[in-house]
Amino acid sequence: MLKQELETLFAAMPQLVKDKLQPVMINLLERAADLDTEEDKTTDYYADEHEDIMKEVHKVKYINDQWQIMNARKNN
């Protein structure tokens, strides 16, 4: 479930951002897949790992947003 959401999010990003952040994205997708296979979603491990993944996702989204802002300025 989380992995699918991340795949959708990452697919919508420009190719330049994907190319630069590919190792990070692959790592996040692998961690999300491992988390999705976790049976007990109420453990501290699940909550902590989910929080850590989302922190990294927010960083990726921030970089993507900054790239789009810079690209918009360049095009205007």
Z-matrix of the N, CA and C atoms (Angstrom, degrees):
N
C 1 1.435
C 2 1.542 1 110.20
N 3 1.298 2 117.76 1 -54.67
C 4 1.463 3 121.27 2 178.46
C 5 1.524 4 110.45 3 -63.43
N 6 1.321 5 116.44 4 -39.91
C 7 1.461 6 120.26 5 -179.61
C 8 1.524 7 110.50 6 -61.71
N 9 1.321 8 117.20 7 -42.41
C 10 1.462 9 120.58 8 179.55
C 11 1.526 10 111.27 9 -63.62
N 12 1.311 11 117.07 10 -40.37
C 13 1.462 12 121.00 11 178.47
C 14 1.531 13 110.51 12 -62.73
N 15 1.330 14 115.78 13 -42.67
C 16 1.462 15 119.73 14 179.94
C 17 1.529 16 111.06 15 -67.70
N 18 1.327 17 117.20 16 -39.62
C 19 1.463 18 120.34 17 178.42
C 20 1.524 19 110.38 18 -60.72
N 21 1.322 20 116.56 19 -41.77
C 22 1.459 21 121.12 20 178.48
C 23 1.525 22 110.81 21 -64.10
N 24 1.315 23 115.85 22 -44.58
C 25 1.461 24 120.82 23 179.38
C 26 1.522 25 111.11 24 -62.14
N 27 1.317 26 117.00 25 -47.56
C 28 1.452 27 121.32 26 -177.51
C 29 1.531 28 111.59 27 -68.06
N 30 1.316 29 117.37 28 -34.28
C 31 1.471 30 120.77 29 -179.77
C 32 1.525 31 111.40 30 -64.85
N 33 1.318 32 117.23 31 -28.92
C 34 1.462 33 121.11 32 -178.48
C 35 1.527 34 112.91 33 -79.37
N 36 1.311 35 117.46 34 -8.74
C 37 1.463 36 120.84 35 -177.92
C 38 1.525 37 110.45 36 -81.26
N 39 1.336 38 116.16 37 150.54
C 40 1.479 39 120.04 38 178.13
C 41 1.534 40 111.46 39 -60.32
N 42 1.311 41 115.50 40 152.61
C 43 1.460 42 121.28 41 -176.04
C 44 1.525 43 112.01 42 -60.09
N 45 1.315 44 117.99 43 -36.94
C 46 1.463 45 120.75 44 -179.71
C 47 1.526 46 110.77 45 -60.73
N 48 1.314 47 116.47 46 -44.10
C 49 1.466 48 121.05 47 179.01
C 50 1.526 49 109.70 48 -65.57
N 51 1.325 50 116.24 49 -43.04
C 52 1.471 51 120.24 50 178.53
C 53 1.525 52 111.12 51 -59.62
N 54 1.329 53 115.84 52 -43.16
C 55 1.460 54 119.84 53 -179.38
C 56 1.523 55 111.71 54 -62.59
N 57 1.318 56 116.24 55 -43.84
C 58 1.464 57 120.64 56 -177.50
C 59 1.521 58 112.55 57 -71.37
N 60 1.316 59 116.92 58 -34.10
C 61 1.468 60 120.91 59 -174.77
C 62 1.525 61 113.37 60 -106.76
N 63 1.312 62 117.48 61 12.83
C 64 1.456 63 120.99 62 -176.71
C 65 1.530 64 113.71 63 -54.40
N 66 1.328 65 119.87 64 -46.31
C 67 1.472 66 118.50 65 179.84
C 68 1.541 67 112.29 66 -60.98
N 69 1.310 68 116.27 67 -38.10
C 70 1.464 69 120.27 68 179.10
C 71 1.533 70 109.89 69 -67.44
N 72 1.321 71 116.39 70 -44.00
C 73 1.453 72 120.62 71 -179.18
C 74 1.530 73 111.39 72 -63.74
N 75 1.313 74 116.47 73 -42.14
C 76 1.468 75 120.28 74 178.86
C 77 1.523 76 109.83 75 -61.48
N 78 1.311 77 116.35 76 -44.63
C 79 1.464 78 120.66 77 178.63
C 80 1.520 79 111.03 78 -60.35
N 81 1.327 80 117.26 79 -44.66
C 82 1.466 81 120.88 80 179.97
C 83 1.523 82 111.35 81 -64.62
N 84 1.319 83 116.99 82 -39.19
C 85 1.464 84 120.03 83 178.63
C 86 1.526 85 111.46 84 -66.06
N 87 1.327 86 116.92 85 -39.16
C 88 1.468 87 120.37 86 177.31
C 89 1.528 88 110.93 87 -65.01
N 90 1.317 89 115.91 88 -43.82
C 91 1.472 90 119.53 89 178.65
C 92 1.525 91 110.59 90 -64.55
N 93 1.329 92 117.29 91 -39.60
C 94 1.468 93 121.04 92 178.53
C 95 1.525 94 110.86 93 -65.11
N 96 1.334 95 117.13 94 -39.26
C 97 1.461 96 120.35 95 178.07
C 98 1.526 97 110.30 96 -63.76
N 99 1.326 98 116.75 97 -42.77
C 100 1.468 99 120.19 98 177.23
C 101 1.525 100 110.79 99 -62.04
N 102 1.315 101 116.05 100 -39.92
C 103 1.459 102 120.48 101 -179.40
C 104 1.530 103 110.90 102 -68.83
N 105 1.326 104 116.98 103 -35.83
C 106 1.462 105 120.82 104 178.45
C 107 1.525 106 111.92 105 -64.84
N 108 1.333 107 116.79 106 -29.27
C 109 1.468 108 119.52 107 -179.76
C 110 1.523 109 112.39 108 -81.05
N 111 1.322 110 116.15 109 -10.64
C 112 1.467 111 120.99 110 178.86
C 113 1.530 112 108.68 111 -62.90
N 114 1.314 113 116.19 112 127.22
C 115 1.464 114 120.40 113 -176.86
C 116 1.521 115 112.46 114 -78.85
N 117 1.322 116 117.40 115 -42.75
C 118 1.465 117 121.28 116 -177.39
C 119 1.526 118 108.92 117 -96.11
N 120 1.320 119 115.34 118 102.41
C 121 1.459 120 121.10 119 -176.23
C 122 1.531 121 112.49 120 -83.60
N 123 1.330 122 117.41 121 6.34
C 124 1.462 123 120.59 122 -178.06
C 125 1.523 124 112.92 123 -105.54
N 126 1.318 125 117.56 124 1.73
C 127 1.460 126 120.09 125 -177.33
C 128 1.525 127 110.89 126 -76.33
N 129 1.315 128 115.31 127 159.98
C 130 1.461 129 120.72 128 175.93
C 131 1.525 130 110.53 129 -64.16
N 132 1.335 131 116.57 130 -36.60
C 133 1.465 132 120.41 131 178.78
C 134 1.528 133 109.79 132 -58.34
N 135 1.323 134 116.79 133 -47.24
C 136 1.465 135 120.71 134 -178.67
C 137 1.526 136 110.38 135 -60.68
N 138 1.311 137 117.03 136 -47.78
C 139 1.464 138 121.52 137 -178.48
C 140 1.527 139 111.41 138 -63.02
N 141 1.329 140 116.67 139 -44.24
C 142 1.465 141 121.01 140 -179.24
C 143 1.528 142 111.30 141 -65.78
N 144 1.321 143 116.21 142 -45.02
C 145 1.468 144 120.42 143 -178.95
C 146 1.530 145 110.24 144 -65.60
N 147 1.316 146 116.59 145 -42.07
C 148 1.467 147 120.40 146 178.19
C 149 1.529 148 110.37 147 -60.77
N 150 1.309 149 116.62 148 -43.32
C 151 1.461 150 121.36 149 178.50
C 152 1.525 151 111.09 150 -63.32
N 153 1.327 152 117.46 151 -43.37
C 154 1.467 153 121.17 152 179.26
C 155 1.526 154 111.32 153 -63.64
N 156 1.324 155 116.61 154 -42.71
C 157 1.464 156 120.80 155 178.64
C 158 1.526 157 109.75 156 -61.88
N 159 1.312 158 116.69 157 -45.47
C 160 1.462 159 120.16 158 -177.78
C 161 1.529 160 111.59 159 -65.89
N 162 1.321 161 118.17 160 -33.50
C 163 1.470 162 120.55 161 175.33
C 164 1.525 163 109.95 162 -61.17
N 165 1.316 164 116.46 163 -44.18
C 166 1.459 165 120.67 164 179.48
C 167 1.525 166 110.93 165 -67.71
N 168 1.319 167 117.26 166 -37.90
C 169 1.465 168 121.02 167 178.26
C 170 1.526 169 109.84 168 -62.91
N 171 1.321 170 117.01 169 -40.90
C 172 1.464 171 120.37 170 178.47
C 173 1.528 172 111.01 171 -62.72
N 174 1.319 173 117.06 172 -35.49
C 175 1.466 174 120.33 173 176.70
C 176 1.533 175 110.64 174 -65.29
N 177 1.320 176 116.15 175 -43.17
C 178 1.468 177 120.82 176 178.76
C 179 1.531 178 109.79 177 -63.17
N 180 1.323 179 116.30 178 -43.58
C 181 1.459 180 119.93 179 178.91
C 182 1.528 181 110.89 180 -63.37
N 183 1.317 182 117.43 181 -38.48
C 184 1.461 183 121.62 182 178.21
C 185 1.529 184 110.28 183 -62.61
N 186 1.305 185 116.83 184 -45.94
C 187 1.469 186 120.67 185 178.98
C 188 1.523 187 109.83 186 -61.49
N 189 1.322 188 116.61 187 -42.49
C 190 1.461 189 120.51 188 177.86
C 191 1.527 190 110.66 189 -61.44
N 192 1.311 191 116.97 190 -44.91
C 193 1.468 192 120.64 191 179.55
C 194 1.526 193 110.72 192 -61.76
N 195 1.327 194 116.80 193 -42.67
C 196 1.463 195 120.57 194 179.66
C 197 1.530 196 110.81 195 -64.36
N 198 1.316 197 117.34 196 -39.74
C 199 1.453 198 120.50 197 178.47
C 200 1.523 199 109.74 198 -63.40
N 201 1.332 200 117.32 199 -42.08
C 202 1.466 201 120.17 200 -179.74
C 203 1.529 202 111.27 201 -65.26
N 204 1.329 203 117.06 202 -37.58
C 205 1.470 204 120.71 203 177.21
C 206 1.529 205 110.10 204 -63.54
N 207 1.325 206 116.22 205 -46.68
C 208 1.469 207 119.85 206 179.50
C 209 1.523 208 110.75 207 -63.38
N 210 1.303 209 117.15 208 -41.14
C 211 1.466 210 121.79 209 -179.62
C 212 1.530 211 110.01 210 -66.10
N 213 1.310 212 117.89 211 -38.91
C 214 1.464 213 121.02 212 178.91
C 215 1.526 214 110.78 213 -64.77
N 216 1.326 215 116.85 214 -40.68
C 217 1.466 216 121.01 215 178.44
C 218 1.523 217 110.48 216 -64.56
N 219 1.328 218 115.72 217 -39.04
C 220 1.466 219 119.81 218 -178.39
C 221 1.537 220 109.80 219 -66.71
N 222 1.320 221 117.10 220 -36.22
C 223 1.464 222 121.15 221 -177.38
C 224 1.514 223 113.15 222 -78.26
N 225 1.307 224 117.96 223 -16.98
C 226 1.475 225 120.43 224 -179.31
C 227 1.482 226 112.33 225 -92.17
